[in-house]
Amino acid sequence: MSFLLKISRVIDALAELIGKLAMWLILATTLVSAGNAIVRKLFSTSSNSLLEIQWYLFAAVFMLGGGYAFLRNAHVRIDFISSRFSARGRNWVDVVGILCFLFPLCYMMASLGWPLFERAWVTGEMSSNAGGLIRWPVYGLIPLGFALLFLQAVSELIKRFAFLTGRGPDVLSLAVPDEVKQLADDILAQKEAQRAGASS
């Protein structure tokens, strides 16, 4: 298990690095979009390549950020259900979800995305818009993004099994900041105090 946890740490470091890159891409997207709007308003002109590059950058943020979101436990969860489970129960739900749903999804999307990328690469496919960009970089984000998400899913699976076998912390409980836990406890205590006051 210690060897697998080392692999998990390497994958996490990669996701962290790519997540930070994605954050910079958000800034780049914003600057390109603002620059495009300013040029269009001031000079009544625009560029299809600038419009498309902002779409490409947004696609890169979305596709490359999936693994980072999973690492940070920032993905969508049905918390009102999972919060009722024990720590072991929540981890088992994640194990089943990763094995039965996330792995097959990543495989299917990477398999379907690769031929699109390959065909665009071989043919040199270009945008149909005048002055548009080549298509293969954005098509390449599909298999790359799902491959990175698959890798992070492997890391998360290792961490879930480490917790379930008593060899690692519960990363699901670590994902919730202490301030959020404290706020939830305060709200719960306040509700209980209101109920106690109403019943007396």
N, C-alpha and C positions, 0 to 999 in steps of 0.2 A: 504493500500500500504506500510506503514512503516514496518509492520510485514513481508511482502514479501521481502522487501529490506534487512531486517535482515537475512532472509533465504539466500538471494543472497550473502550477505557478508560472511556467513559461508561457502557456497559452493565455493566462490572465494578463501577463506583462505585454504580450502582443496586442490583446484587445484594448488594454489601457493606452498603448501607443497609438493605435488606429483611432480610438475614441478621441484622443487629443487632436489628431489630424483632422477628424471630422468637425471638431469645434472651430478650427481655423477655416475650414471650408464654408461654414455658416457665415463667418465674417466676409469671406470672399464673395459668396452669393449675394449678401446684402450690399456690398460695395458695387458689384457689377450691376445689380438691379437698380440701385440709386443712381449710378452713373448713367445708365440707360434712360431712366426717367428724366433726369436733368437735361441730357443731350436732346431728347425728344421735345421737351418743353421749350428749351432755349433756342434750339437750331432747327426745329421741325424736321429732324431726320432721325433715322434709327438704323440698326444693323441686325440682320437676322442671326449673324454669328454671335453677337453679344446676347441676344435673346436666348439662343440655344445654349450658350455656355452657362447661363444661369440655371437653365433646366438641368444640364449635365451635372453642375455642382450640387444642386439640390438632390438629384438622384444619387450622387456619390455619398452625400451625408446620410440619406435614408438607408441605402444598401450597406454601406460600410459601418454604420453605427449600430446595427442589430446586435452584434456580438458584445459590444460595449454596454448596451442597454441591458442585456441579459446578465453580464458580469455585475452591474450595479443594481440588479433586481428592479429596474425601472420600467420593465415591460408590463403590459396589462395583466392584472390578476383579478380573480373574483374574490376579493378580500373578505367580503361578508360571509362567504362559505368557508374559505381556508382558515379564517381566524378562529373558527369553532373547533378546528382539529388540534390535536396535540402536535408538538414539534416533530415527532416521528411520523405522524400522519401527514403533515404538510410535506415532509421530505419524500415520503412514499408517493404522494400525489405527483410531485415533480419528477420522480424517477419514471413513473408510468407515462406521464406526459411527454418526457424527453424521448423515451424509447418508442412509444406507440404513435406519437404525432409529430414531434419536432424532427427527429432523424429522417423519417420518410418524407416529410415536407422539404427539408433541405436537399435530400437526394433528388427528389422529383424536380424541384425548381432549378437546381444546378444542371441536371440532365436536359431539361427543356431549354435552358438559357444558353448552354454551350453551343448548340448548332446555330443559333442566331448570331452569336459572336463570331463563330468560325466562318459562316457564310459572308458576313459583313467584312471580315478581315480579308478573305480571299478575293471578293469582288470589289473591294474598295468602296462599298456602298456610301453614298453621300445623302445628305438631307435633300428633300425635294424642294426646299425653299431656296430662293436665290441667295447666294452668299452663305448658305448653310454649312454645317460642319460634317465631318466624317462620322459615321454611326458606330464603328466598332468599339470605341472607348466606352460609350454608354451601355452597349450590349454586354461588354465584358464585365460590367459591374454586377450583372445578375448572377452568373456562376461564382464570381469572386465573393460577393456579399453573402451568398448562402453557404459557401465553403467556410468563410470566417464564422458564421453563425453555427455551423456544424461543429467546428473546432471548439467554440465556446461551450456548446452543449456537452461535448466530451468532458471538458473541464468541470462543468457544473455537475455532471453525473458522478465524476470521481469524488467531488466534495460531498455530494449527498450520501454516497456509499461510505465515505470516511466517517461522516457523522453517525450513520446508522450502525456502523460497526464499532463505534466508540473511539475512533482514531482521529477525529477532527471536530471543530466547532460547528454549531448550527449556523450556517451562513445566511439562512433565511431570517433568523432573529437578529443577526448582525446588520442586516440590510436596512432595518428600521432605525433611524437616528434616535438617540436617547431623548431628545427634546420632544419628538413625536410621541414616543411611548409615555413620557411624562404628561403631555397634553391629554392623551387618551385616558390615562389614569385619573387626571384631575376632572375631566368631564364625567367619567363614570362615578367618581366619588360625589360630585355635585348632584348628579341625577339620583343617586341613592339617598343623599341627604334630603332632597326635595320629596322623595317618596316617603321617607321616614317622617318628615314634617307633616305631610298630607294625611298620613294614617293616624297620627296622634291627636 
